[in-house]
Structure formats: structure tokens, C-alpha cells
Amino acid sequence: MKEQLFTACKDYLEERINRIQSSLEDLNEALQNETKSSAGDKYETSREMINTEVNKLSVQLQQFKKLQATLEMARIRKDSTTVQLGSAVKTSAANYFLAIPAGEINSEKEKFYAIGVNSPVAQALMGKAVSENFSFNGKENEILDIF
């Protein structure tokens, strides 16, 4: 089960990174075409808009690459009896996978939410063990399983 969660997160990141890289390639091509076909103020404005978008996508690409490193750290963590980075946690409210913020992951039987360790629910879970309670959104919940 845990391997499925890692694979789903890895696929999520790869899809996002590929989309950003494709957009960057398109923008670089547009930048080259702009150089060939435009002149004057319009040329400068278009170039600046393209450069701004390239910078924005480059920042996003770096963020996703950092998430890849975080996911790899989660993968190599040893299983623990307390919640930590890389833990899959079943609770009375929902199931969570503490690695990266990748959203909902559905397996054959269960639904998990891939969340980052800095998220509020992850902070409420960190360091807790099976049968311990945690409070989130004003509700008390119990940790049923950690793997």
C-alpha cells in the first residue's frame, strides 16, 4: 500500500514537472520568434512578458524539484511507531500520507490524502502513536494505524 502512495506522488510530480518544462520550451521558442519578427516598444513589451512567465515557471520548477527531494527522503525513512515524514496514517476522520502535498490518492480499497509535513493536519499528527488522539478543525480524532 505504501509503495502505491509513493508511486502516486512520484507520478504527480513528474506530470507537473513535464508540463512546466514543456511550457518553458514553448516560451523559449516564442521568445526566439519574437526576436525575429518584432521591433520597437511592442517588441520590448512582448519580450518582457515572456521573460516574466519564464521566471515564474522556473520558480515553480524549482519548487517541484524540492518536493522530489522531500519525497525521496520520505521513501528512505524507516517505519516508525510514531507519525513522521513518510508515514501512512489511518485515523477516525481520514487517511493521510505524510510526504508531499499531492492531494487525494485512491487505491482499490481506500482513499488517502497526500500532505506535506508543514500542513496543519500533519502538525497535529506528528510524533503521535496508534490509539492517541489528535485535534484538527476543532474535532477530536483517533489514530487507528501507522505504517
C-alpha positions in Angstrom: 0.0 0.0 0.0 2.7 2.4 1.0 4.5 1.8 -2.3 1.3 2.7 -4.2 1.3 6.0 -2.3 4.9 6.8 -3.2 4.3 5.9 -6.8 1.2 8.1 -7.0 3.2 11.1 -5.5 6.1 10.4 -7.9 3.7 10.4 -10.9 2.1 13.6 -9.7 5.4 15.3 -9.5 6.7 14.0 -12.8 3.5 15.1 -14.6 3.8 18.6 -13.1 7.5 18.9 -13.9 6.9 17.7 -17.5 4.1 20.2 -18.0 6.3 23.1 -16.7 9.3 22.0 -18.9 7.0 21.9 -21.9 5.7 25.4 -21.2 9.3 26.6 -20.8 10.2 25.2 -24.1 7.2 26.8 -25.8 8.1 30.2 -24.2 11.7 30.0 -25.3 10.5 29.3 -28.8 8.1 32.2 -28.6 11.0 34.4 -27.4 13.1 33.4 -30.4 10.2 34.1 -32.8 9.6 37.4 -31.1 13.2 38.4 -31.7 12.9 37.7 -35.4 9.5 39.3 -36.1 9.0 42.4 -33.9 10.5 45.8 -33.4 10.2 48.8 -31.2 8.2 49.1 -28.0 5.9 46.2 -28.8 8.9 44.0 -29.1 10.2 45.1 -25.7 6.8 44.6 -24.0 6.3 41.1 -25.5 9.8 40.0 -24.6 9.3 41.3 -21.0 6.0 39.4 -20.7 7.6 36.2 -22.0 10.6 36.6 -19.6 8.3 37.2 -16.7 6.4 34.0 -17.4 9.7 32.1 -17.9 10.9 33.3 -14.4 7.6 32.3 -12.8 7.7 28.8 -14.3 11.4 28.4 -13.4 10.4 29.1 -9.7 7.6 26.5 -9.9 10.0 24.0 -11.5 12.5 24.5 -8.6 9.7 24.0 -6.0 8.6 20.7 -7.6 12.2 19.6 -7.7 12.5 20.3 -4.0 9.3 18.2 -3.5 11.0 15.4 -5.4 13.9 15.5 -2.8 11.4 15.6 0.0 9.5 12.5 -1.4 12.8 10.7 -1.7 13.6 11.5 2.0 10.2 10.1 2.9 10.8 7.0 0.9 14.1 6.1 2.7 12.7 6.8 6.2 12.4 3.7 8.3 8.9 2.7 9.5 8.2 4.0 13.0 5.6 3.6 15.7 5.0 7.3 15.7 3.9 9.6 12.9 6.8 11.1 10.9 7.7 12.1 7.3 6.9 9.1 5.1 4.2 7.7 7.4 0.8 6.5 6.2 -1.7 7.1 8.9 -5.3 5.8 9.2 -7.4 8.0 11.5 -11.0 8.0 12.6 -11.5 11.0 10.3 -9.4 10.2 7.1 -6.3 8.5 5.9 -3.1 10.6 5.4 0.2 10.1 3.7 2.8 12.5 5.1 5.2 13.2 2.2 4.3 16.0 -0.2 1.1 17.9 -0.9 -0.2 15.9 -3.8 -3.9 15.8 -2.9 -6.2 12.8 -2.9 -4.9 9.3 -3.8 -7.4 6.5 -4.4 -6.3 2.8 -4.1 -8.5 -0.2 -4.7 -9.9 -0.1 -1.2 -9.1 3.2 0.4 -8.6 6.9 -0.1 -5.5 8.8 1.3 -4.6 12.4 1.3 -1.0 13.1 0.5 0.0 16.1 2.6 3.2 18.0 3.4 4.6 17.8 6.9 4.1 21.5 7.4 0.3 21.3 6.8 -1.9 21.8 9.9 -3.2 18.3 10.0 0.3 16.8 9.7 1.5 19.1 12.5 -1.4 17.7 14.6 -0.3 14.1 13.8 3.5 14.4 14.1 5.0 12.3 16.9 1.7 10.6 17.8 1.3 6.9 18.1 -1.6 4.4 17.4 -4.6 4.9 19.8 -3.5 8.5 20.5 -6.0 11.3 19.9 -5.3 14.5 17.9 -7.4 17.6 17.4 -8.0 19.1 14.0 -10.6 21.7 13.0 -12.0 21.6 16.5 -12.7 17.8 16.4 -11.0 15.0 18.3 -9.9 12.1 16.1 -8.0 8.9 16.9 -5.0 7.4 15.2 -6.0 3.9 14.1 -2.9 2.7 12.3 0.6 3.9 11.2 2.6 2.1 8.6 
